[in-house]
Amino acid sequence: MSLQSKINPNKLPRHVAIIMDGNGRWAKQKGLLRTVGHENGSKAVREVVEACAEINIPNLTLYAFSTENWKRPKLEVELLMKLLINSLKKEISTLEENDIRLNAIGNLNALPKKAHNELIDVIEKTKSNTRMTLTLALSYGSREEITKTIKEISLKVKNNLISPSDIDESLINKHLYTRSLPDVDLLIRTSGEQRISNFLLWQIAYAELYFTDTLWPDYSKEHLFEAIINYQNRERRFGKTSEQLQN
């Protein structure tokens, strides 16, 4: 019996988010440049996107480039931006054929103009697709997102557009980059690291966390299916007791 056949189609997470970690270590283990690791990581992205589409996961968010990643060596950052552009050009036909909508979150204006323009172009061309939403977190940091949200809401209070009593979870959600997405149900991190790294801190409040030692370039459909099965075997209580859920 294949792993995919063990997945319960009635208990799928609505939103899977992945911290794609381990490209550099994968390359180092093989005596290769870090850039080669990033290039091979793009193959894993294709695998996971295809896997999510096959089992009908409606939302997949990938942590592609954080606000902190700008601190990396200039040549590595430039390569990552080139990879982004090339991947977008290469994969747009696949997104169209599979009815996948591309979305992006983060401080997108910080991206190089060429990368930004290519990103917006693919987002525009796939905006009517409905099978799945693939979100790339680019120049993204959760603290920056929350800070931006607080500033926007504070300005509205100052200008008497809303009152402090109007501020609730729903209002905050409407000001986040992820306003069009449901909360994360399953957060996966590869490479053996067990931390969140400033990723979707608000949105993962009740997410199930899944850590794997597999380095990102080696991550496959089967690894994703294993994570989904693990998720489906957990009891999600959202603060309630097991007895309450059973009743």
N, C-alpha and C positions, 0 to 999 in steps of 0.2 A: 504493500500500500504506500503510495507516494505521500509526502508531507502535505502537499496541497489538498489532497483528498481528505485529510484529517481536519481541515479547517471548517468550522461551523459557519455557514454563510449568514446565519441569523444573529451572530454575536461579533460581527466585525467592528473594529474601532472606526469611528467616523473621521478621525483625524490622527494620522501618524506623523510624528516629527523625528528627524534623525540628525544627530550630531556626527557628521562624517569625519572621523578622526583616524590618523595613522598613516597618511600618505608619505610623510617624511621618514618615519621609522621603517615603513615597508621598503622604501628605496635604500635606506642605510643598511638594512639587513642584507640586501643584495649587492652592496657596493656601488650603488648607482646615485646619481644626483637627485636631490629632493624634487626637482622639476619632473623627473621621470615618474615619481610617485604620484604627483598631481595628474599627470597625463593618464596614468592607469586608473586613477580614481574616477575619471569620467566614465569608464566602462562600467564601474559598479553603479553609478548613477542610472545608467540606461537599464541595467538589470533590475534595479529596485523599482523604477518607474513602471517598467513592463509588468513586474510582479504585482504591484498594487492595482494596476489596471485590470489584470487578469482575474483577480479575486474581488474586484469592485470596491476597493477602498476609495471613498469619495474625495478625501483630502490628504495630500502628502506635502510636508514642508521640510526642506533640506537646508541645513545651516551651511551655506556655501562660503561666506566671507564675513567675518565679524568686524566690528569697529576697531577691535584691538589688532586685527591682522594687518592694518595699515602700518604697524610698527615693524613688520618683517622686512628683510633685505629688499631693497628697491627692485632688483632683478627678479626676485621671486614674485613680488606683487605684480610686476609688469607681465610676467608669464601667466599668472592666474587670470589677469584681465584678458589676455589674448586667448586663453583657453575658454573663458566665458563667451567671448565673441564667436570663436570658431564652433563651440558646442551649440550655441543658439542657431547659427546658420545651418549647421549640419542636422540638427534635430527638429527643425520646424516642420518638415514634412511628416516626421513620425508623430509629432504632436497632433497635426491635422488629421492624419489617417486614423489615429486612435481616439479622436474626439476629446483631447486633453487641453484644458485651458491653462496657460501660463500666467502666474501671478508673481509679484515680487514685493518684499517688505524690507524696510530699512531706510537709511538716509541715502536714497538713490542718487541724489544730486552730487554726492561725493564721488561717484564713479567717474572714470574718464569719459569724455564726451562720446567717443566712438562706442564704448561698451554700453553706455546709457542709451544711446540712440538705437542700437541693435536690440537691446532688451525691450524698450518701449515698442519697437516695431513688431516683435514676436508676440508681445502681450496683446497688441491691437489686432493682429491677424488671427489670434486664437480665442478672442474674447467671447465668441458665441458657442464655443465647445462646452459640452455639459457632462461628459462621462466622468471626468475627474479634474480636480484643480491641483496643479503642481505649483507650489510656492517656493521661490528661492529667497532665502534670507541673505541679503547682500548689504555689506556695510551696515550690518545689523548688530545692535546691542540692546538688551532688554532695559538696562538702566537708562540709556539714552531715550528709548521709547517711552518709558514711564515719566521721565523728566519732561519730555515734550508734551505729553498728555496733561501733566499737572499745569504746565504753563498755559496751554490752550484753555483749559477749564477755568483757571484763575483769571485769565483775561476776559472771559465771558461773564464771570461774576463781577469783575471790576466794571464792566460796561453795562451791567444790569440786564444782561441777556438771560441769565439764569440766576437763581438764588442758591446759597450754600445747601439748603435743604433738598435741592434737586439732585445733588451729587449722590449717586449710588453706583452699584456695580454695572448696571446697564449703561449709564452715562459714560463711565470710564471705558467700557468696551467699545463704545462708539467713537472714541478718540484714539484708539490703538491702531497700529498698522494692520492688525489682524481683524479689523472690524467686520469683515465679510466672512470670517472663518469661525467654525465652532471651536470650543476649547479642545486642547490636545487630550486624547485618550491614552495614547501610547507614545512614550519618548524612548528612543533607542540611541545608545552611544556605543560606537565601536572603539577598538584598540585597547580595551582594558582600563581606561581611565574612568573614574566614577565621580564625576562632578558635572555641573550643569553649564558652566562657562558662560554665564550671562545670556542664556538663551530662553526666551519665552517664559520668563519667571512668573508673570501674572497668569499666563494661559495654561501652565502645567500644574495648577493648584491641586487638582485631583487626578493627574495623569499617573498611569502605571509606568514605572521606570524599569528599563531593561538594559543591562550592560553586557557586552560581549568582548572577549579578547581578540576577536578577529579584526585584523587591520582593514581599513576601508577598501583598498584596492582588491582585496580577496573576498569582499562581501558579495554574496550571490542571492539569487531568488530563494534558494533553500534556507539560507540564514534568515531571510525576512519571514519566510513561512514558519520557521522555528519560533521566532519572536511573537508572531501572531497566535500560535498555538499556546505558548506560555501565557500570553495575555488572556486568552479565553479560559484558561484554567484558574484564573484568579477570581476572588470575590471582591467586587467593587462596592463598598458600603457607603461612601460619601457621608461619613459621620454617624451612620445608623448602625445598629447591631445586626448580627446575622439573623436573629429571630425576627426582627422587624422586616427584613427583606423576604424571608420565607413566608411571612403572613401577608 
